[in-house]
Every structure is written in C-alpha cells, then in structure tokens.
Amino acid sequence: MAEPHDHENCDHDHDGHDHDQGGFHPDDYASPGKQLRLLIEDSTIQIPGAPNALFARLIQRMGYDAVYLSGAVFSAGVFGLPDVGLFTLTELAQQTTYLTRTMTLPVIVDADTGFGEAMNVERTIVELEAAGAAAIQLEDQVMPKRCGHLSGKTLVDVEAMCAKIRAASGARSDPDTVIIARTDARGVTNIDDAIARAHKYLAAGADWIFPEALATPEEFARFAKEIEAPLMANMTEFGKSPLLSLDDLAGMGYSAVLYPVTLLRVAMKAAEAALAVLATEGSQESLLDLMQTREELYDLLDYQDFEERDRAHFGGSGN
C-alpha cells in the first residue's frame, strides 16, 4: 500500500504550464514497468485515461506520471462500440504502440479478459509488452465481458483466473512488467468474495490488485486494510463507486487512482455543445476562446522540431 499523497513535496504539478518532460521520471534508463513500480513507492499517483496519442502527449505535458489505456475508451473512441470485448489483441497492441511512441510516461493497458484462456494470455502479454506497456490488466469476467459498472456480469471461477495470472507472469520478458489482476466480484457476489479472490490472485503471481465497482468509502477502506499489495482505485464517473478524492484514497493506502473515461466524456460534451453552436449561429466565431489554438497544438506536437529536421535533411542549417 502506498504512503499518503504529499501535495507539498510532490515532484510534479498539474498547473497547466509547459513541462518539457512531462511527469516525474524516477529513472530514465529503467524499463516502463520499473518506472511505474518506482513511482508508487513514496506516493499515490493519478492516472488519466488517454482517448488517443494526442491526449497522451497532453497528459504528459500537464505533469502526470502515467497514462491509462482503457478498453472502454478504446472501444467507444476508436470503433464507436460498447465495452463488451469487441476489439482484437492486434488492434489493442497497435493502440498501445501509438501511445508509447508519442510520449515517455508508463502506460497501463486494459487487456480485458486476456483474449482467451491461459495460453492466449501468454500471447497477450508478449504482444503488449513488445508494444511498450508498463503494466497489463486482466479481469475475472466471462466473455463476452461487460463494463465493470453495469449489472449482468458473470465471473470465471477462481482457478481459471489464477491460471491466467500464472500464464501472464511467466510470459513477460521483463520481470518488472506489472501484472494487474482486476476482480469484478463485488458487483456480482459480494465484497468478501472480492477480497478472497484478491488474496488468491496475489498468490498466483499478480503484482497489483484492481477491485472494480466498490460501492462505499467503507468498502474501499476495508479492501485496502485487508489486501497487502499495491491497489488501484477506479474513479470513473456515473458508475457504482463514489468519487473519492486523491487524498482520501491515499490515506486509505491506494497506490494509484484511475480516471479512465474522464477526458473522453469532457471532450464529447464540449464537441456536442460546439456542434449545437455551429448549427444555431452558423459560425464558430463565439467558440474561439474555448479552443486550443493552432500555436498551442503545434507546440504540443513539437511541430518546430519536425520542420528543423526536415530542413536539415535537405542540407539546411536546422537552426
């Protein structure tokens, strides 16, 4: 369990100013998994979900420490599909590569149920690790899975999930790649079952535990008290869990706090409002103050660096 988050001595900030290197990098030469492990040693970190690579660059620019690749956001944002396990491993690995090539923060990848049984999970780990994932998350639902904050979920038996975790742990080429076991038991059976499963998943080789859809602050506190391992709290909006603060979760002992769909939801609502204005006013003039400017976008994309390299390729000075 992590120490409470220290706002006074935090090495990163979220003030909206330029940060050339993004969040805190404990060891630039460490593997992605090792970087992620080091980040939670002394504090609780916030991990926003990135709808695409441009958002990932912005997350880094704003000083956060890690990025989450959410299956729900990937399904909705890229394919326009619900979160029921419809994308392929190849598509997920490609999206992971898009994120890891555009910025340097560790990426936690939501691999749903692992794309099959234990042998399929081995391949999942190989492909996502090769794409640069720092951590890979597996959940204990039966396919077709459902969003963790909806009813109607079904669980695999404990031994089947433990087999997947053992397969995942054995398949990673870097022992520091983090294997995260998510349990959806609270929304299907009860909190006691979720805790019991977490203990067994840790014994099978999981590094972190992700208890999905806990229903009260007391359940979050109890889970952290009974599970001696790094824990992730999912602060997704409009779900079954209360929206607890970073300080509250840090005080309970959670190592990481996820905001998987926050940026997509905000962006979609803004886009909906902009489309309405465009339709009623016949112009985007009144929206200009709400937009990222051309210069701000080019700065985020390091556009000047591309231009300088292009000139250098043709014999220019590059200055």
PyMOL commands that set and color helices and strands:
alter all, ss='L'
color gray80, all
select helices_A, chain A and resi 32-39+53-61+71-79+89-102+118-130+158-171+185-187+191-204+217-226+246-252+262-281+285-290+294-300+303-313
alter helices_A, ss='H'
color red, helices_A
select strands_A, chain A and resi 45-48+67-69+107-110+135-139+178-183+208-211+232-234+256-259
alter strands_A, ss='S'
color yellow, strands_A
deselect
rebuild
show_as cartoon
